[in-house]
């Protein structure tokens, strides 16, 4: 299930693990979503409600529960600026 957050500009972002359709029955993220060279970071795709462009960010495996809305929107902002998140 996607996680939604709204940033300071009022854009609502729907974030989901990349390749979520390949997750196992137990919900484990697939290796295809793993950030190269990292054991515990995965690519997350965040899609905006408005005219902004979709953003791909690197996040820890527990991002859905471990990151606050502020942390997630900061990661989206950094991803939009081209820095990505690690």
Legacy VTK file of the C-alpha trace (Angstrom):
# vtk DataFile Version 3.0
C-alpha trace
ASCII
DATASET POLYDATA
POINTS 86 float
0.000 0.000 0.000
1.472 3.392 -0.941
2.342 5.925 1.718
1.118 9.465 1.076
2.684 12.693 2.336
2.047 16.341 1.509
4.969 18.732 1.128
5.190 22.432 2.012
4.022 23.381 -1.513
0.786 21.423 -1.026
1.750 18.606 -3.411
0.623 15.182 -2.234
3.138 12.433 -2.972
2.279 8.746 -3.165
5.396 6.688 -2.360
5.892 2.985 -2.908
8.897 0.673 -3.194
10.233 0.305 -6.719
9.352 -3.115 -8.103
6.737 -3.540 -5.356
4.913 -6.018 -7.567
7.861 -8.379 -7.191
7.711 -8.454 -3.375
7.439 -11.848 -1.726
4.349 -13.060 0.077
6.009 -12.048 3.341
6.347 -8.499 1.986
10.127 -8.591 1.623
11.441 -6.196 -0.988
13.023 -7.784 -4.064
16.744 -7.562 -4.769
15.888 -5.605 -7.948
14.839 -2.673 -5.725
18.068 -2.718 -3.683
20.400 0.255 -4.135
23.652 -1.029 -5.677
26.378 -1.360 -3.062
23.988 -1.161 -0.124
22.674 -3.927 2.096
19.740 -2.046 3.591
18.702 0.690 1.151
16.012 0.339 -1.485
14.701 2.515 -4.303
11.392 4.207 -3.536
9.271 5.874 -6.221
7.191 8.906 -5.246
4.521 10.144 -7.655
3.030 13.641 -7.239
-0.617 14.633 -7.343
0.077 17.692 -9.501
2.441 18.750 -12.238
5.688 17.794 -10.501
7.811 14.958 -11.870
8.011 11.502 -10.290
11.040 11.126 -8.010
13.128 8.050 -7.200
14.896 8.103 -3.846
17.056 5.687 -1.870
15.635 4.851 1.545
16.247 2.377 4.354
14.179 -0.804 4.333
12.031 0.485 7.223
11.226 3.858 5.578
7.458 3.320 5.796
7.500 3.217 9.602
10.968 4.555 10.387
10.811 7.884 8.542
8.601 10.727 9.694
6.571 12.675 7.130
9.153 15.458 7.414
12.018 13.065 6.647
10.176 11.630 3.658
9.286 15.042 2.213
12.906 16.176 2.742
14.096 13.108 0.824
11.637 13.904 -1.979
12.887 17.501 -2.092
16.505 16.312 -2.305
15.546 13.828 -5.012
13.890 16.604 -7.008
17.059 18.640 -6.742
18.941 15.732 -8.306
20.892 14.798 -5.209
19.001 11.608 -4.456
19.083 10.234 -0.935
21.460 7.773 0.609
LINES 1 87
86 0 1 2 3 4 5 6 7 8 9 10 11 12 13 14 15 16 17 18 19 20 21 22 23 24 25 26 27 28 29 30 31 32 33 34 35 36 37 38 39 40 41 42 43 44 45 46 47 48 49 50 51 52 53 54 55 56 57 58 59 60 61 62 63 64 65 66 67 68 69 70 71 72 73 74 75 76 77 78 79 80 81 82 83 84 85
